Amino acid sequence: MSITLQAPFALHGRNPDVLTCIANLSNDEVFTPPEFANRMIDTVAAAWAQDHGGASLWANKDVRFLDPCTKSGVFLREITRRLTDGLAPQIPDLQQRVQHILTRQVFGIGITRITSLLARRSVYCSRHASGRHSIAAFGSDAGHIWFERVEHEWQGGRCRFCGASQSAYDRGADRESHAYTFIHTNDIMARTAELFGADMQFDVIIGNPPYQLGSDGGTRDVPIYQRFVEQAKALEPRYVTMVIPARWMASGLGLSEFRQTMLADRRVRTLVDYPAASEVFPGVEIKAGVCYFLWDAAHDGDCSVTTFRNGEAQGPVLRNLGAHDVFVRDARAVTILQKVLQHGEPSINTILARDKEFGWTSNFDGFHQRQKPGDVPLYYIRKMKRGVGFVAREAVTKSAHLVDTWKVFVPKAYNGGDGVPHQILGKPLIAPSPSVCTQSFLFFHVGSQAEAESLQSYYATRFFRYLVSLRKITQDATYSAYTWVPLQTWDRTWTDEALYAKYGLTAEEVTFIEQAVRPMGLDGEGDDEQTD
């Protein structure tokens, strides 16, 4: 076998890169555009050069790379291309150089059978690594891009490794199990030794892991990308870089421990944030956007953070990721938040009801439309429309002490897209005493109509909604999203001007808030969203 062209490692003329043309399998398994993959690879290469006296990563014939969740093979292909150029002075013969790179330096684990074939085609120019068209000689069809079907291990109806629902994923050998090899093991060191050899130590782990698994009925997806990050660190490489959904920064089902770990980890050297995922993955909607990070085992310090909005970079700025319990995505917000928190005022959460305060979910329909003696009004949202029904007072068995309060109801969910300025929250609704609601609403409770009207004016300010936006990065505005909003006195109509003055905001900070948050009129209902 001989190589006469370097076509696998370079794009020629006007021919498009096939990996820019393929469609995603789903929003859970998103193919990485080559241009973006190269940005991530550039970040690793820059860190390597800085840590090794300017030396090129691509001139090192001993460095090993692993993509533990390869789909299109784009990371491995681009790494191979760079090594092919960088190692030319040391290994002048192209055939020998490619053989060395693909058998000694570049490794992958496919996430499904079809993606493993695609990755081999991208890297080896043959879906069978031992085939006659392969650009390297291997003794097996897999080469060093491994895939074999793995099964979930069920305990109590869920997989003990990834949390997948047995009712959703125990579906026979004729369909993909989505039991990803890299995270279905208690000992990742032993697993990689089994796959690639006992002496295997990876220097760089890079990839775009699967993001989530559907739950029972498809109501709430189960994140799994954090498990790939944790396993990658457990392999003790020098560097880990992965692109993942950004919702871990402030929310996400089952992500609290992962968030705390990431924010406290001083080895996170670089974080690049894209609040609009479409800037990375055109045509794919990922709530709260995406980010990629560089974890460096030798780093112990603040993190270099860059945020991209509409193609423009903000930063890099050195930040302490662990300054708060959630990550404040925009560095320009930090000084505003500090000015608010230094007042030491109680949080408005002290008068905010918890999720499902009265016990009824958003799809509760045990109410009637005509009021009977002893009934209390029940407020709900159904199909993005607000409505009022009635329930008997004795049917209120949870938080009955809050029935006879004036309330400012606020929708629990509001989307409105990724663009700015953004409304952040749905419009409020004042409800007189007595009243109750379903899970579609949260509510603030006060003692009188005048207080409710004062509170509503505060909620409608840009200042209020901006502070919520620092913790609300998905459509759901949970109880914790309001943590940084300070409690006020309910004896006036609140305005942004009064609040800017109270907290000593500069003209630049005011401009920043008003560019991020659009005005909210209190007439009409506005748009509401819910997640039934």
N, C-alpha and C positions, 0 to 999 in steps of 0.2 A: 504494500500500500504506500502511496506517496501523495504528497500535497503539492499541487501545481499553482494554486491560487490561495490568497489569504482572505477569500470572500467571507468565510464564516465569522471573521473578526472585524470586518469593516463594511460600511455601506458604500455602494458604488453608484456614481452618477445620480440619476433621479429616481432610482428604484426605492419605493417606500419600504420601511422596516415592517415586516409582517407582524411584529409584536405590537405595533401601534394600531393595527387594524382588527385584531380579534375582539370579540364581544365577551363581556364578563359572564361567568357562569351564573352568578347571583350577586346580591349585595353583600353576602357573607364571605364570598371567595372572589375578591376583586383583583383582576390582573393589574400589575404595576406598569405604568407607561415607561418606556426606556429612558426618556429624558429625566423623569423623576427618580428612577433607580440610580441613574448616574449622579444626581445630586447627593443621594445618600452615600454612594461610594466615594464621592469627592470629600465628604465630611470625614470619613474614615481615613482616607489618604492624607488629608491635611493634618489630622491628629497624629498619625504615625510619623509624618515628617517633623512635626514640632517636637515629638518625644524622642526622635532618633537623629538629632543633629542635622535635620534637613534631608535625610536619606529618603529615597523613593521606596514606597511600599512595593511597587511593581518591579523593582530590581532585586527583590529578595526571593530566592528560590525555595526557601524553607517555610514560608508563611502558609498556613492552611486556612481555608475558608469553608464555612458550612452554611447553606440555606436549609433550615430544618422544616420548611413549609413551602417548598418550591411549587410553582404552578406553571408559568410560562417558561421558566428558566432564565428570565431576563437578568437577574442578578449574577448568576453563574456565567452567563454568556458575556456580560460586560466585564466581569472580573477576568475571565479568560482572555478577552481581547486586550485588556491592559497589560496583563502578564506577558502575553505574546510579544508585545512591543518592548516592554521593560526588560525582559530577560534575553533579548537578542544578543547583547554583547557577551553574555556569559555562555549562552547555548546558541551558537550561530546557526546551526542546522534547524530549519523550521520544523521538520518532522520530529526530531528529537525533542525540541522545545515544547511542542504541543503535547507530545506523549508524556513528558515530565509534568507539565501543568495539570493535565486531566487525570493522571493516575496518582499524583503525589500532593496536589494542592487544592483542588476544587471538588467539593462534595455536596450532595443534596439529598433530601428526603422528600419524595413526592407526597402530596396530600390525598390524591386519588389516582386511580390507574390511568385515566385519560390525561391528567396533568403531568404524570411522570413520563408518559410517552411524548408529550409536547415539550417538556423540559429537555429530554434527551435529544429530540430533534433540533432544538435551539442550540444546544451545547456541543453535541457530538455530530450534528448533521445527519443523524440517523436515529430512528426511534428504538433501534436495537444497537446497543453500544458495541456488540461483537459482530455487527453486520458488515457487509463489504463496503458500504458507504461511510462507515464511521471514520472520523479523522484521527482516532486513537485506537490502539489495540487493547481489547479487554477480553477476559475469559468468560464473561457472562453478558447476557443481554442488558442487564441493569447498569453495568459499569459502576460508577460511583454516584449514580442518582437512584437511590433505592426506593422501592415500593413493594410492599406486600400487604394484603388485607389484614387488618387488625379488628378485633371485636371489642365492644364495650363490656365492662364487668359490672353487672347489675347488683345493686344492694338497695333494698327498700324502694324499688321502682326507679332508681336513678343510677347512672354510671358513677362509680366511686372515683374515677379520675377526672372526668370533665363535667359531670352534672347533667348529662343528657337524659331526657325522659325516656324510660323504657317503652312506654306506649307509643312514642313518636319515632324511635330509632331502632327498636327491635323488630326489623321488618324483612328478614330473610336475606339469603346470599345473592339474590338477583338484583339487589339495589345497594348503592354505596352505604357503608355503615357510618361514615364520617367520624370514625374512631381514629383520630390522628395519632400516628405512631409516637411522635415526639413527646406527647403529653400523657400517653397511656402506659406509664411505667413508674414504679417507685424509685428506680435507680437509673437515672439518665446516663451516668457514666458507664454503667454496665451495658445499657442498651446500645450506645454508640460504639462501644468496643465490640459488641456482637455484630454490628452492621459493617464496621469499617476497619476493625483491628484493635488489638488491646493497647497498642502504643499511641493511639490517636489523641492528639491534643490540638484543639482548634484555637487559632489566634483571633479570628474574626467570625462572628455569627451574625448573619444579615438576612432579612426577609420581610415578608408581608403576610402575617399569619391569618388564618380564618378568624373572623370577628365574633361570630355568635352561632348558636344553635337554636332552632325554633323550639318553643315550649309546647305543652299540651294545648291544643286549640289555637296555637299561634298568637296568644294574647301578649305574652311577654317573652322576648328572646333572652337566652342565657348567654352572657358574654363568655368567651373562652380565650381571647387573645392574651389576657394577662397570664394565662398558664404557660403560653409559649415564652413569654418574657422571663418568667420565673425559672423555667427549665433551662433556658439559654444561660442565665447567670450561674445556674448550678453546674454547668459544664466548665466553669472557671476559665473562660477565654480572656484575652486582653480587652477586646472590644465586642460590644453588642450594639447593633443598630436595627431598629424595626419601625415600620410605619403601622400605626394603630389608631383606632378611633380616639378622639380627644375627650370623650365624656367622662373618663376616669378622673379628670382634673377636679370635678366638683360633684359628680353624681354617678349613676349607673348601678344596676341591680347586682349585688354581691361584690362590688368593687371597693368597698370601704377599706379593707385591709391592704389591697393592692395600692390604693391611693396613698395611704399612710406610709407604706414602704417606699414608694417612688419619691414622695415629697421629702422623706427623711434621708434618702440615699445620696450621700455627697459624691458618689461616683458617677452620677448623671452629669455628664460634661456639657452636652449640647441638647437643646430642645428647640425644634422648629415647628411652629404651630400654624395651621391653616383652618381658621374658623369656618370657612366655606369649603367643604370637601370637593366641590366641583372644580376648584383650582388645581386639584391633584388628579382626581378621577372624573373627567367630564362625563356628564350624564348619569352619575351615581349620586343618590341622596344618602348621606350619612349624617344623622342629627348630631349637632355640636361640632362637626368637622373632624379633621384628622390631624395627627402630628407624627413626627418621627424624632427619635432621640438617639444620642450616642452615649452609651454607658462605657466607662473606661475604668478598668479594675485598679489602675494606679492613680486615678484622680481623687482628690479630697478637697473640695472647695465649692464655690458658687457655680451656678450653671449659666452658660451663655444661651440666652433666649432670644429668638427671632420670631416675629409674627408677620405673616403675609396676608394682606387684605387687598383685593383687587389688583394683584400682581405687584404691589408695592411692599417692600420690606420695612418693618419697624424693628430696629435693633441691628446687630445684637446688643443685648444689655445683660450684664452680670446680675443674676438674681439668686437669692436664697429661696429655693423651692419650698422649704419647710417653714416659711414665715407664718403661714396660717394653716388651718385645717383643710382648706381647699386652695387650689392654685388660682391666683388672680391673673388672668391671661394677658391683659394689657398692662405693661409696666407703667404707663402714664396714669393708671388708676390708683396706684399704690399711695401716692401722696394725698389724694383725695380721701381715700379710706382712712389713712392715718389721722387726718384732721378730724374726721367724724368720730373715730374710736377714742381719741384722746379726751373727749368730753366725758367718757365713762358713764354714759346714760344707759338705762335699761333698754333691752331690745323690744321692738314692737311685738315680738313673739309672745310676750307676757299676756297679750290680749288676743292672740291668734289661736283659733281652734286647730286641733290636729286633723290629719287626714282621716276621713270617714268618722268624724266626731260623733255623729248620731248612729253609726253602725250600718248605714245603708250604702251599698255600692252604687255606681253610676247607672247601672241597668235596673235598679229597684223599680218595680211597677206596682207595689202593693198600696197604691193610693187611689183616691177617687176624685172626680172632677167637680162635684158639687159639695159645698160645705154643709156639714151636719152639726147639730149642737155639740159643743165640746171638742170640735176639730181644731187643729192648728194648720196653718199653711205650710206646704212642703215645696221648696224651690229645687228645680232640677234642670239639667241640660240634656236634651236628647236630639241626636242628629244635628248637632251644632245650633239648636234652637232652645231658648230658655222657656220654661213653663212653670206653672204653679198648680199643684194639686193639694189634696187635703188628707190628713191622717188623724185618727183619734189620738188625743193627748196620752191616753194610757198605752198607746203603741210605742211611745218614746221610752225605751228602757235603758238607753245609754245617754249619759250627759244631760239628764233631764233638768239639771240646775241651769242650763244655758238656754232653755226654751224661752223664758221670759226676759230676754235681753234685746235691746236694739242691736242690729247687726249690719255690717257692711259685707255683703257676699262678694267674693272674687273668684273667677273661674280658676280651677286648678291647673288647666292646660291652656296654653296659648302659643301658637306657632308664628305665623306671619312671615316666614321665610328667613333667609340668612342675610338679607341686605340691611344696610344702615342708611338713615336713622331707623330705629326699630321701636315699636310700641312696647315691647317686653312683656306686658301683662294685658289680660283682657279687661274690659270695662267693669267697674264695680256696680253694685246694686244695693241700695239701702232697703232693709226689710224691718218693719216695725215689730215690736213684741206683741204676741208670741210668734215664733217661726222656727222651722227646722229645714234641713237640706240633705241632699244625697252627697255622695263622694265627688260629684262634679264640681262642687264649690268648697273652698275654704271660707272662713269668715272671721272678721274681727268683731268682738262684742263689747259694747259700751252701755251706758245707763240711760241715754236719752236721745231724742231725735237731733238736738243741737250738737251733741257730741258726735253722733254718726255723720252728720253733714261736715263737721270739721275734719274728721278722720278721712272721709271720702275726698275732700279737697287735698289733703296730704298725699293720699294714694295716687292722685292724678298728676302730681308734680313729676317733672323729669328727674329731680333729685332722688325721690323715693324709688322710682323705677330703675334708675341707674344703679343704685346700691343693690337692688335685687338682681340686676343683670350680672353682677360680679360673681354670684353663686348659682345663677340659673343659666345653664348652657344647653338645656334641651327644652322641649315644649312644656314640660311639667314644672310648675312653680310649687315645690313642696314646702312644708313647714320650715325646713332649714334654709330655704332660699331667702327668707326674710330676716335672717339672723343679724345682719349688719345694719338694718334699718332702725334708727333710734326712736324710742317712744317720745311723743310730744304731748303738750297739753291741748285739750280739745275745747278751747275757748275762743277760736278765731278761724278765719278762712286762711289756709296756708297757701303761700305762693313760692315759686322758685326763688324769686328775688329775696324774700325774707330768709329762706333757708341758706342760700349762697352767702348772705351776710352773716348769719348766725355761725356758720362753720368756717368763715374766713377764706372762702375760695377765691383764687385769683381769676383775672379775666381769661387767662389761657385755660384754666381748669373749667370755667363755665362754658367756654366755647367748645371744649372737648366733650362735655356732657351733652350739650345741645346738638352737637354733630352726631352723637351716638343714639340719642333718644328723641323720638318725635313727640309733639304735643298730644295730649289726650283730651278730647272733648267729652263731656259727661252727658250730652244729649244722645239718645238712641242707645241701642244695646251693643253694637259692635259685633265682631266675629269671635266666636268661642270655639274651642276644640276640646275634645275629650278622648280618653283612651279607654273605651269600654272593654 
